[in-house]
């Protein structure tokens, strides 16, 4: 047998040994669950004995010292003895902190067990499993007009989108559906991302055509889980006639017409005075000639 053959067999032996070592282990697998800030949830953890011997005194403990989670009840669970190729499951109740930042987290664990056939063989293994903390969408809306909205005049209607949740919403756009007014601007505005505990505004230029217009709008966005969402809102808009606005003191009466009348009167007086002055000069010249 050549040296090359020995080398190949040695490498093959190492590969088989490493494969057996990887397969021969206690496997921990947890359900990938989604929790919400401040709300507890149950996580199931499966433990499978892939060792080539039976094990006993099996226990699994969670290390929550470095993650923003608390355990409702004990963070340690004991498992029945596991024969070779046998499995069992335990569960933990976890609660994320109320101010946790939504996202994906790894929960560290430590598992201990003993070889049934050799009590001196005690094993300790560490690992982690994943949990997602999501954020429920909590939106609020408000509508307002710029200045006093007067029938037949131009104005601006604004819709404020308030994100009261912890997670951001993305790709936000607002489409307005005119009812009782005419749009002077485009009917759809892209707003973008609105962070948690923040707000943004979409504004539209309009002409008020009715005393009872309604701001009806569709809001499109992607929630924290990147799912497409849509909401429809309706807000009645208070409109005034010019007379009502004046009576209520919402606007000041314009003096433009009065100014124009005064200016025209002055011009007429000036014109008449020039005519009279010119005629007097002509009469005086005629008298001087005589």
FENMO-V103518 format. One record per backbone hydrogen bond with DSSP energy under -0.5 kcal/mol. CO is the residue of the C=O (numbers start at 1). NH is the residue of the N-H. E is the energy in kcal/mol with one decimal. If there is no record, write none. Layout:
co: <CO/CO>
nh: <NH/NH>
e: <E/E>
This chain:
co: <2/3/4/5/6/7/8/9/10/11/12/13/14/15/16/17/18/19/20/23/25/25/27/29/31/33/35/36/39/39/41/43/44/45/46/47/48/48/49/54/55/56/58/59/60/61/62/63/64/67/68/70/70/71/75/77/79/81/82/83/86/88/90/92/92/93/94/95/96/97/100/103/105/106/107/108/109/110/111/112/113/114/115/118/118/120/121/123/125/127/129/131/132/132/133/134/138/138/140/142/144/145/148/149/150/153/155/156/157/158/158/159/160/160/161/161/162/162/163/163/165/169/170/172/172/173/174/174/175/176/177/179/180/180/182/187/189/189/192/193/194/195/198/200/202/204/205/205/206/207/208/210/211/213/214/214/215/215/216/217/218/218/219/220/221/222/223/227/229/231/233/235/237/240/241/242/243/244/245/245/246/255/256/257/258/259/260/261/262/263/264/265/266/267/268/269/270/271/272/273/274/275/276/277/278/279/280/281/282/283/284/285/286>
nh: <6/7/8/9/10/11/12/13/14/15/16/17/18/19/20/21/22/23/24/25/27/50/48/46/33/132/134/39/36/96/94/92/31/90/29/88/27/50/85/116/82/114/79/112/77/110/64/108/67/69/97/72/95/73/62/60/58/83/55/86/49/47/45/43/94/72/41/70/38/100/102/133/131/108/129/63/127/61/125/59/123/56/118/115/121/122/115/113/111/109/107/105/35/134/103/37/164/165/162/160/158/147/150/240/153/208/206/146/204/144/160/202/142/162/163/200/140/164/197/198/197/194/222/191/192/220/176/189/218/178/216/214/209/210/207/176/174/191/172/195/169/198/163/161/159/157/184/185/155/182/152/213/239/237/179/216/217/235/177/233/175/220/231/173/229/170/226/223/221/219/217/215/239/151/245/246/247/248/250/251/249/259/260/261/262/263/264/265/266/267/268/269/270/271/272/273/274/275/276/277/278/279/280/281/282/283/284/285/286/287/288/289/290>
e: <-2.0/-2.4/-2.2/-2.6/-2.6/-2.5/-2.4/-2.4/-2.4/-2.3/-2.6/-2.5/-2.6/-2.4/-2.6/-2.5/-2.2/-2.4/-2.8/-1.4/-0.6/-2.0/-2.9/-3.8/-1.1/-2.4/-2.8/-2.5/-0.5/-0.7/-2.7/-2.4/-2.3/-2.4/-2.7/-2.3/-2.6/-1.0/-2.3/-2.3/-1.6/-2.4/-3.1/-2.6/-2.9/-2.5/-0.8/-0.6/-0.6/-2.1/-2.2/-0.5/-2.5/-1.0/-2.5/-2.7/-0.6/-0.6/-3.0/-2.2/-3.2/-3.5/-3.4/-3.3/-0.6/-3.3/-2.7/-2.0/-1.2/-1.3/-0.6/-3.3/-2.7/-0.7/-1.6/-2.4/-2.0/-2.6/-2.7/-2.2/-3.3/-2.3/-0.9/-0.5/-2.3/-1.2/-2.2/-1.9/-3.1/-2.8/-3.3/-3.3/-2.9/-0.6/-1.7/-0.7/-2.8/-0.6/-3.2/-3.2/-2.9/-0.5/-0.6/-2.2/-2.0/-1.9/-2.5/-2.4/-2.9/-1.9/-0.5/-2.4/-1.6/-0.6/-0.6/-1.9/-2.2/-0.9/-1.5/-1.1/-0.8/-2.5/-2.8/-3.0/-2.1/-2.5/-0.5/-2.7/-2.8/-0.6/-0.7/-2.5/-1.9/-1.4/-1.9/-2.9/-2.8/-0.5/-2.7/-0.5/-2.1/-0.9/-2.9/-3.3/-2.8/-2.6/-3.2/-1.1/-2.6/-2.7/-2.5/-0.6/-0.7/-2.4/-0.5/-1.1/-0.5/-2.2/-3.5/-2.4/-2.7/-0.6/-2.2/-2.3/-3.2/-2.5/-2.2/-2.3/-2.0/-3.4/-2.3/-3.6/-0.5/-2.9/-2.4/-2.1/-2.6/-2.3/-2.3/-1.3/-1.1/-2.4/-2.4/-2.5/-2.6/-2.6/-2.7/-2.6/-2.5/-2.3/-2.5/-2.7/-2.8/-2.6/-2.9/-2.8/-2.2/-2.2/-2.7/-2.7/-2.4/-2.3/-2.2/-1.9/-2.0/-2.3/-2.2/-2.0/-2.1/-2.1/-1.9/-1.7/-1.2>
